[in-house]
Amino acid sequence: MRYSNIEEEMIEMLQIAMACIARMLHQRPKMSDVLKMVENVQQFDNGNQLSTGSPMLTPDAVGQKSSEEP
């Protein structure tokens, strides 16, 4: 089935989008990180990922990642 995981993919893409529009600029992920996250969702769609879930960027993780960057 072509769209067997469409709901999960939409949720993951929405989570990525929400991280990108965080109120605090330093909490937003870098575009290179966003690209990796989107590619991860695409790999999941293509069946290249073995697990049923993919690591997502949570608001806490965004804050931690961004605090490490200048």
N, CA and C of each residue as an Amber inpcrd file, in Angstrom:
protein
   210
   0.8470000  -1.1780000   0.0000000   0.0000000   0.0000000   0.0000000
   0.8950000   1.2450000   0.0000000   0.6410000   2.1630000  -0.8670000
   1.4850000   3.3440000  -1.0420000   1.4740000   4.2500000   0.1840000
   0.3490000   4.4580000   0.7980000   0.2320000   5.4070000   1.8990000
  -0.0580000   4.7130000   3.2270000   0.5860000   3.6040000   3.4720000
   0.2820000   2.8370000   4.6760000   0.6750000   3.5750000   5.9560000
   1.6750000   4.4230000   5.9010000   2.1360000   5.1300000   7.0970000
   1.9000000   6.6310000   6.9990000   0.9500000   7.0420000   6.2020000
   0.7620000   8.4620000   5.9230000   0.4800000   9.2730000   7.1860000
  -0.2980000   8.7450000   8.1180000  -0.6020000   9.5040000   9.3360000
   0.6500000   9.7220000  10.1730000   1.4650000   8.6810000  10.3280000
   2.6990000   8.8150000  11.0910000   3.6370000   9.8050000  10.4200000
   3.7290000   9.7480000   9.0950000   4.5940000  10.6640000   8.3560000
   4.1210000  12.1040000   8.5060000   2.8210000  12.3090000   8.4390000
   2.2790000  13.6620000   8.5870000   2.5710000  14.2020000   9.9820000
   2.4550000  13.3680000  10.9890000   2.7460000  13.7960000  12.3610000
   4.2220000  14.1470000  12.5020000   5.0910000  13.3240000  11.9420000
   6.5210000  13.5990000  12.0180000   6.8730000  14.9010000  11.2980000
   6.2820000  15.1320000  10.1280000   6.5390000  16.3710000   9.3920000
   6.0020000  17.5750000  10.1680000   4.8640000  17.4100000  10.8230000
   4.3110000  18.4940000  11.6340000   5.2220000  18.8030000  12.8210000
   5.7860000  17.7700000  13.4340000   6.7100000  17.9840000  14.5480000
   7.9530000  18.7410000  14.0840000   8.4380000  18.4120000  12.9000000
   9.5840000  19.1310000  12.3410000   9.2140000  20.5930000  12.1170000
   8.0510000  20.8150000  11.5330000   7.5920000  22.1850000  11.2730000
   7.4520000  22.9710000  12.5730000   6.9170000  22.3490000  13.6070000
   6.7480000  23.0390000  14.8880000   8.1020000  23.4090000  15.4960000
   9.0880000  22.5500000  15.3380000  10.4290000  22.8760000  15.8290000
  10.9990000  24.0780000  15.0780000  10.6680000  24.1860000  13.8010000
  11.1910000  25.2790000  12.9660000  10.5830000  26.6330000  13.3110000
   9.4240000  26.6370000  13.9440000   8.7760000  27.9130000  14.2520000
   8.7630000  28.1940000  15.7490000   9.6900000  27.6020000  16.4690000
   9.7900000  27.8610000  17.9060000   9.9290000  29.3600000  18.1470000
   9.3030000  29.8470000  19.2060000   9.3390000  31.2870000  19.5220000
  10.7660000  31.8000000  19.6910000  11.5550000  31.0620000  20.4120000
  12.9290000  31.4730000  20.6810000  13.8160000  31.0210000  19.5230000
  14.4840000  31.9700000  18.9050000  15.3040000  31.6550000  17.7310000
  16.3540000  30.5970000  18.0320000  16.9430000  30.6510000  19.2160000
  17.9970000  29.6940000  19.5460000  17.4620000  28.2730000  19.7200000
  16.1380000  28.1120000  19.8060000  15.5500000  26.7840000  19.9420000
  15.2410000  26.1490000  18.5890000  15.3410000  26.9190000  17.5300000
  15.0350000  26.3880000  16.2000000  16.2110000  25.5630000  15.6770000
  15.9280000  24.4510000  15.0070000  17.0140000  23.6280000  14.4590000
  17.6530000  24.3010000  13.2480000  18.8990000  23.9530000  13.0040000
  19.5780000  24.4390000  11.8030000  18.9440000  23.7600000  10.5940000
  19.0330000  24.4110000   9.4510000  18.4470000  23.8390000   8.2370000
  19.0920000  22.5020000   7.8860000  20.3710000  22.3420000   8.1630000
  21.0190000  21.0580000   7.8890000  20.3900000  19.9460000   8.7340000
  20.0140000  20.2770000   9.9790000  19.3390000  19.2960000  10.8340000
  17.9290000  19.0060000  10.3320000  17.2420000  20.0580000   9.8640000
  15.8940000  19.8840000   9.3180000  15.9500000  18.9650000   8.1020000
  16.9260000  19.1840000   7.2440000  17.0830000  18.3400000   6.0610000
  17.2770000  16.8800000   6.4560000  18.1060000  16.6250000   7.4500000
  18.3300000  15.2500000   7.9100000  17.0410000  14.6310000   8.4560000
  16.2750000  15.4380000   9.2010000  15.0220000  14.9220000   9.7610000
  14.0230000  14.5860000   8.6570000  13.9240000  15.4530000   7.6440000
  12.9980000  15.1990000   6.5320000  13.4500000  13.9710000   5.7470000
  14.7580000  13.8480000   5.5240000  15.2680000  12.6630000   4.8300000
  14.9630000  11.4050000   5.6270000  15.0300000  11.4910000   6.9430000
  14.7240000  10.3540000   7.8070000  13.2660000   9.9310000   7.6370000
  12.3650000  10.9000000   7.5400000  10.9490000  10.5990000   7.3140000
  10.7810000   9.9490000   5.9490000  11.5010000  10.4290000   4.9470000
  11.4040000   9.8650000   3.6020000  11.9390000   8.4410000   3.5730000
  13.0270000   8.1810000   4.3020000  13.5650000   6.8220000   4.3640000
  12.5550000   5.8850000   5.0040000  11.8910000   6.3580000   6.0420000
  10.8610000   5.5610000   6.7050000   9.7560000   5.2240000   5.7120000
   9.3930000   6.1990000   4.8730000   8.3490000   6.0140000   3.8620000
   8.7700000   4.9700000   2.8340000  10.0440000   4.9480000   2.4840000
  10.5360000   4.0180000   1.4710000  10.8130000   2.6270000   2.0300000
  10.6400000   2.4490000   3.3210000  10.8580000   1.1390000   3.9230000
  12.3110000   0.8440000   4.2070000  13.1750000   1.8450000   4.1570000
  14.5960000   1.6460000   4.3950000  14.9470000   1.6240000   5.8730000
  13.9930000   1.9250000   6.7270000  14.2430000   1.9660000   8.1520000
  13.6030000   0.7420000   8.7920000  14.3370000   0.0910000   9.6660000
  13.8640000  -1.1530000  10.2470000  12.8580000  -0.9380000  11.3680000
  13.0450000   0.1030000  12.1700000  12.1330000   0.3010000  13.2970000
  10.8480000   0.9630000  12.8410000   9.8230000   0.8750000  13.6930000
   8.5350000   1.4690000  13.3350000   8.5010000   2.9490000  13.6370000
   9.4480000   3.4310000  14.4070000   9.5010000   4.8560000  14.7140000
  10.8560000   5.4120000  14.3590000  10.8960000   6.6970000  14.0920000
  12.1680000   7.3270000  13.7940000  12.4420000   8.3740000  14.8510000
  13.7050000   8.6270000  15.1280000  14.0100000   9.6250000  16.1460000
  13.5250000  10.9960000  15.7100000  12.7730000  11.6290000  16.5750000
  12.2460000  12.9510000  16.2470000  12.8680000  13.9780000  17.1700000
  12.8480000  15.1860000  16.7290000  13.3880000  16.2880000  17.4920000
  12.2970000  16.8400000  18.3920000  12.4510000  16.6350000  19.6820000
  11.4770000  17.1490000  20.6370000  11.8530000  18.5770000  21.0040000
  10.9380000  19.3420000  21.5670000  11.2810000  20.7120000  21.9690000
  12.4760000  20.7590000  22.9160000  12.5950000  19.7790000  23.8260000
  13.7410000  19.7420000  24.7280000  15.0290000  19.5010000  23.9610000
  14.9860000  18.5980000  22.9980000  16.1730000  18.3090000  22.2020000
  16.5690000  19.5150000  21.3720000  15.5930000  20.2510000  20.8760000
  15.8930000  21.4530000  20.0980000  16.6330000  22.4450000  20.9730000
  16.1580000  22.6480000  22.1940000  16.8130000  23.5710000  23.1080000
  18.2230000  23.1370000  23.4490000  18.4280000  21.8480000  23.6270000
  19.7480000  21.3300000  23.9490000  20.6810000  21.4620000  22.7670000
  20.2210000  21.1250000  21.5690000  21.0520000  21.2390000  20.3850000
  21.4350000  22.6850000  20.1370000  20.4610000  23.5690000  20.2370000
  20.6970000  24.9660000  19.9240000  21.6050000  25.6270000  20.9490000
  21.5280000  25.1920000  22.1960000  22.3660000  25.8100000  23.2140000
  23.8330000  25.4630000  23.0020000  24.1070000  24.3960000  22.2560000
  25.4800000  24.0240000  21.9560000  26.0440000  24.8550000  20.8180000
  25.1810000  25.4560000  20.0340000  25.6090000  26.2350000  18.8860000
  25.7840000  27.6860000  19.2910000  26.6840000  28.4120000  18.5960000
  26.8730000  29.8280000  18.9190000  25.6580000  30.6610000  18.6060000
